[in-house]
Amino acid sequence: MTGETATNYRIDGDGPPVTLIHGVGSYLESWDGAIAALGGGYRFLRYDLRGHGNSPKLPGPYRLDDFVEDLRDLLDGQGIDRTHLAGFSLGGLIAQAFALAHPDRLHSLTLISTVAGRTDAERDAVRRRAATLAEKGAGAHLTEAVDRWFTAEFIAARPDVLEERRRRSLNNDPDCYAAAYRVLADHDLADRLPEITTPTLAMTGENDVGSTPRMAELIADRVPDSRLHIFPHLKHSVLLEAPDQVAAQMKPFLETA
């Protein structure tokens, strides 16, 4: 698989490249709000992960290295030697792995609602969610996920956003979705975080139970050149619920990294 010919991607704007990786079961358009809030001055590259959106529905199982290689191939195909890199949830795990494998290709690293240093209980919980997805499908998984992802106020105010997230997730190939979720459930790079040499911004919601503030704090503690932000009151899906807040943290970081 080559990123240039197979991965579905989109480029917006001109300027220094900023590459954006969405979360498991999601799609490249999940970055729309953050890109709009960040404004001009950057060349935004975003793409559908393998098995997601309009990228190839490659059969699993998947490896974390598969996603890293897909990103490398995409950057090579676009002639991008170095980029700012931001990842949400599974995208943040992929971004960590890419920073470890290809530090010379990054200007900065933004990790949003991502995982590191799960406890045994947290590991068991995410593996149960992976099993639910594999056995019962995305519908059952998404029903359980809504309250973990969004605040009650947002659920009441924006049913249209929730419905679009559900619709797009259900359009994913179920086996590919499960294979990608298994990568999220089975990998944790906490022990290697001190090896990351890229300037890093770690962010998550105050009430995110899957990618907790403790995990974001651990990332910030272990990555030598890092900073931390916790979004008050928010849960997991900060990209969809609060893209303006995400952009408000990213913008000064990108300008100085």
N, C-alpha and C positions, 0 to 999 in steps of 0.2 A: 504494500500500500504506500503510495506516495502522496504527501500532503498537497502537492501542486495539482495533481490530476484527479484525486479522489475525495479528499476532505472538503466538505461544504464550508465555505468561509465568506466573510464580507469585510470590506475595507471602507472606512469612512474617514475623511479629513486628510490633512497634510501636516507634516511635522515629524518630530521624533516618534518612533513606533511604540505603541502600547498594545500588548497582546493580552486578550481577555479570555479566560476559560470558565465556562459555566459549570453548574453542579450536576449531579447524577439525576437522570430522568428529565433534564431541562433542555435548553436550546439557546442558540446564540443571541436571540432577541431578548433574552432576560437581562441583557446589559443595556437595553435601549435607554432606560431612565437615567442610569449613571452616566452614559455617554452624553446625553443631552445636557445634564447638569455640569459635566466637566467642561463643556464648551469646546471652542476651537483650539488649534495649535498643536494637535497631535494626529498621528496616523493610527487609528484604531483598527486593529485586526482581531476579529473574533470568529469563532468557528464552532461547528457541531462536533462534539466528540464522536469517536467511532461508535456505531450502534445507535446514535441519537439523531434526531432531526432529519436532515437530508444527506447526512454522511452515510457511507456504506454500512450495511447491516452485517458486519462481519461476525461469524459465529464465535462464541466463547469456548472455553474460559478465557478471560483477559488477564494480562499481567499489568502491573503498574508501569513497567518498562515499555509496554506497548503504547501507552498514552504518551509517555515521554518521547518515544521515537516518532510518533505521529506529529507531535509538536515540532520536533527538530526538522522533520521533512517539510512541514508547512513553511517554517521560517526559511529553510534553504530554498524552497520553491519561489518564495517571494523576494529572495535576495536580501533578507534581513540578517545582518551579522550580529547585531545586539539590539535588545528591546527592553523596555519596562514590561514586567509580567505581573498580572493579577489573576488570582484564582479564587473562586467561591466554592466552598464545601469540598466535594471531590476535586474540583478544579484547583483548590488550594493544596490538596495533597499532591496532585500532579505537579503543581508549581514548585513545591518543596523538592520533589524528586528531580525536577529539571534543574533547579538551582544547584543541587548536589552533583549532578552529572555534567552540567555545562555552565559553570560559573562565569566563564569568559564571555558568555553570550547575553548577560543580563546587566542592565543599568540599575534596576531596583526590583523588589519583590513585594507584592501586596497580597496578604493572606486573609481572606474574609470568611468568617464562619467555618473555619476548617479545624481539623483534628490533630492532636499530638498528645501523647501521654495518657491515653485512656486508662481508667482503672479497670479492674477485672469486671466489676458490675457494668461499667459503660461498654466494655467489649462484648459482654454477654448480651446486653440490650440491643446493640447494633446488629449482632449476628442473628438475633431473633427477628429483627426487622427484615434482614436479608432473607431469612427462611420464609417469612410471610410473603414477601414479594415473589420468591421463586415458586411457592406452593399455591398461592391464592391469587396472584396477579397484582397489577398496578392499582386496580380499583380498591382492593382491601388495604393496600399499603397507603394510598393517598387519603383514605378516610381516616386512618389513624394519625396521619401526619399533619393534618391541617392545624390542630391545636398546638402542635410542637413548633410549627413554622411561623405562624402569624399571631399577632395580638388579637384579643377579643374585639377591640375597637375596629381594627382593620377588617376582620372577618365580617362585621356588621356593615361597615361602610363601603367595602369594595368587593361585593360578590362577583363582579365581572372579572376581576383579576384572578380570583380563586378558580373560577370556571375555566378561564383560558389556560391557567397552569395545569388544571386537571385534564383538559382536552388535549393539550400538547403532550402531556406525559402518557396518556392512554394511546396516543398515536405511535409511541415507540414500539419497536419489536420487543415482545415480552422477554424473550431469552436474552437479548442484548442488554435490556434494562437490568435484568437480574445479574448478568455477568459483570456489568459495571458496578452495581451495588456491592457485589461480593468483593471487588477490589477495595472499595471504601471501607468495608467491614473488616477486612483481613490485614490491612496495612497501617503501620504507625511508625513514623520516622523520628520520634522524639529523641532517641539516643544519638541521632546523627545531626541534630540541629546545630550543635556548636561548630560543625564543619561548614555551615553556610556563611559565605563571605560577602554576600550581596546585601546592601542596605535593605532592611525589611520593615514593613508596617503590618502589624497583626491587629485584626479587629473582629469583634463578635458582639452579639446582643447580650444584654445583662441577663436575660431569661432564656437563653439558648441552652437547652438541656442536652443537645447532641454535640455541639461544638462550644463548650462552656467557657465562661470567663477564665476559669482556672487554666484551661488549655491555652488560651491566648496569652495569658500571663507567663505560662511555661515557655511558649515560643519566644516571647520578648526577653525572658530571662536567659535563655540558652543561645539565641542568635546574637553574636557579638555586637553588630551594628543594627539595632532594632528600636522600634517604638511601638506603643500600645494604645489602643482606644477601645473602650467598651461603650456601646450605644445604650443609654438608659432605656429601660422598659421593653426594648425590642427582643424578639425571639430569633429564629434562625434565618428566615428569608428576608434579610435586610435589603437585598438587591431589588426585590419587588415592592416591599413595604416602604422603604426609606431610601430610595436612590439618591436623593439630594443630600442626605446625611453621609452616605458613603462617599459621594463626590467631594463633599466639604473636607473630608479627611484625606482623600487621595490627592486632591489638587496641589496643596502646598508640599506634600511629600514628593510628588513627581517633579515639581519645580526645583527642588533642592537635592534630589538624589543623584 
